[in-house]
Amino acid sequence: MSYEPNAHPIQVTILRHLLFVPSAGFADIQRATDLTSDHFTFHIKKLIDEGYVEKDDKSYKLSRKGKEYANRMDTDENEIEKQPKVSVVIVLERMNNAGQRESLYQQRLKNPYYGFWGRLGGKMRWGESIVEAAKRELLEESGLGADFEYKILYHKRDFDTATDKLLEDKIFLCVKAINPRGELVVDFEGGHNEWLTREQFNAKTKTFSSVNEFDELLDTNQTFIEREFHYDESEY
């Protein structure tokens, strides 16, 4: 796991100070932290060693990594903003031998939402385009390739039914995929894949409430939708 300086408030204070200046001297930053020289030296050295701060002969400044990190900071609260997760969702369809439309669904076999059925997908990586992320996720989770088209942004917030506490805040970039090719990987660590009709999917015990809506929205001209769903936190 990569080191993040929000583990220590002193280091966050140092980064906050450097966020508002091109560079600063040792004494200037030390005064902002109200630490002894030895104590401050320990923390500034940690930030340098981890690549968040750069030092020249006379001053300190944020590195590229430090700028990206500090730019996510709530400067009033001195903490990194918690933001929605951004993921791609892949709606992959085919016609079966009986002339019925099937989609590729996945049972989630990891927490949270262990055992729930939904679409394939996953978190976008830094620098990926939407289609690049969809291609990678489909290949990693199913072994398949396909032709992809980005369709809609879907903002989904999940709340606990009993307490109304926010459980998940997610932005899904929905991609429609056709012409599947390759050999399906049915089981992998974290999931189980099946081709199902809509009726077969709806017969499953645990399903994500948003899944059927994805199908309906992809056939419209809408480009953005926002929804709230409620789940039992014990299933989360």
N, C-alpha and C positions, 0 to 999 in steps of 0.2 A: 504494500500500500504506500502510495506517495505521501511525503510529509506535507502538511499544510499548517501555516503559521497561526491559523485561528485557534489552534490548540492552546496557545498562550496569549493572553491579552496584551502583554508588553510588546510582543512582536507585531501584533495588529496595530498597536499605537504607533510603532515606528513606521510601518507601511503607510498608515494614514497621514503621518507628517510628510513623508516623501511624495505622497500623491499630489500635494498642493505646491510643490517647489521643483524646479529642474534638478537641483542637487542641494545638499546641506552638509555642513561640517559636523564633526563629532560632538562638539559642545552644544550646538543648536538642537540636535536630535536628543541628546541626553537630557537637556532641560525639559523637553516635551514629555519625557517618560518619568522624570523625577526620581531617577535611580542613581546609585553610586556608580563611579566609573567602572569598577570591576564587574558589577552586575549588568550594566548596560553593555559592556564589551562582550559578555557571554552571549547576549541575545542578538546583537548586531552581527556577530561572527556566525551564529547559527543561520541567520537569514542569508548571509553571503555564501556559506557552505552549501545551502540548499538552492542557490541560484535565484533568489528573489531580489537581492540587492547587489549592486556592483560598487567597488571602491577604487578610486584613483588616489593620487598622492595626497590630496587635500579634502576630498569630499566623498559623499555617498549619494547614490541615486538608484531608482528602481531599474531593474533589468527588464527585458521584454516580458519575461515570465512574471516578474513582480508587478508590472503595469497591468497585465491581463487579470491577475488575481485581485489587486487593489481596486481595479475599476468595478468589481462586483460588490464592493463594500458599501454598506449603509453607514455613511460617515457620521450620522447622528448617534447611532447605537454602537459604533465600532465593532461591527460584525458583518460577516459575509451574508448577502441576501440569499434566502432560500427561494429558488425559482422552480417553475414547473419542469417536469421531465419532458424532453422532446424525443419522440419515437416515430418510426415509420410503421404503418399497418399495411399489410399486403392482402388484397382481395384477389385471390387466384382462382379462376374458373375454368371449367372444361365441360364438355358434353360426354356423358357416359354411353355405354353401348345400347342402353334402352332409350336414348334420346332425351334423358333428363339432365338438367343443369346441376352440376356439383361444384362445390367449393372446397378448397383445402382448409381444414380446421386443425387446431392444435389444442390438446389438453396440457395445461400447464402443470408440470411436476416439480415445481420449486416454489418456495415462498417469496412474496406473499401470494395469496389467492391460489394456494395449492389445490389442484384437482379441477379448477375451472376450465371450461372450454371457450376458445375464442379464435381470433385470427393469428396468423404468424406475423412476426415483426420484432422490433427491438430498438434500442436507443441509437440515435445517430451519433457518429463519431465526428470529432473535430475535423472540419475541412471537407466533409463529404457533401455531395449533392444529394437531393432527395432520392433520385433514381439510383445513384451509386449505393446508397445505404440499403435501399430495397433489394437490389441485386445481391449484395453481400449477405444480408439477413436471410433471404430465401435460400441461397446456396448453403449457408452454414447450418440452417435449421431443417432443411428438407432434401438437400442435394440436387435441387432442381434449378433450371434456368427458365426464363420466360421473357415476354415483351412487356414493358412497363409504361404506364402513363400516370403522372401525378394528377389527382382529382380534387381533393378537398382538405381543408384544415379543420380538425375536430378537437375542440377543447372540452375535456371531460374531468369533472371533479367528483370524487367518491367520498361520501359521508357515512359515518356510523349511524345506523337506524335509531339506536336508543339515545345517543347523546348528541347527535348532529356534529360530532367532531370530524374535521377534515382528515381523511385517511390518505388520499392520493390526489395530486393535481398534475394532470398530464395533457400535453399537446400532441395529438396524433396527426401526422401527415399521411393521408390515406392515398395509397397507390393501387390502381387497378392493374392486374397482370393477366395476360392471356397466352395461349400457345405454350403450355408447359412442356418441358423437354428434360430428359434425364430419368434416372431411376430414383423413386421416392425413398428417402430414409424414413422409416416408420417410427423408430424409437431412437432417442439420443438422450444424453444427460440433460434433464430439465424439461423434457417434453415428449409427447406422443402425437403423431400426425395421422389424419384420416381424411379421405375424400368422402364428403357427405352431402346429401341433398339438404335443403332448408328444413324439411320436415324431420329428417334424422337428427340434425343438429338440435332442433327445438325439443326433441325427446330426451336429450341429455339432462342429468340431474342438476348440474351446476354450470351455468352459462353466464357470460358477461352480457348485461342488459343492452349494451350499445351495439352488439354485433349485427343484429338484423337491420338496424338503422343504417349501418355502413352501406349495405346492399342498396337500400332504397335511395340514399343520398347520391350514390355514384351515378345513378341514372337521371339525375336532375342537373340543373345549371347552377346550383348553389356552390359557393366556394368556401364558406365558413359556417360552422355551426357550434353552438355552445350548449352543453347539457350537464345536469346534475343527477347522480344516481346514489342510492342508499343501499348499503350492505351491512350484514351482521359482522361486527368487528371480530368476532370469534373465528370467522372464516377468512379473515384478512391475513 
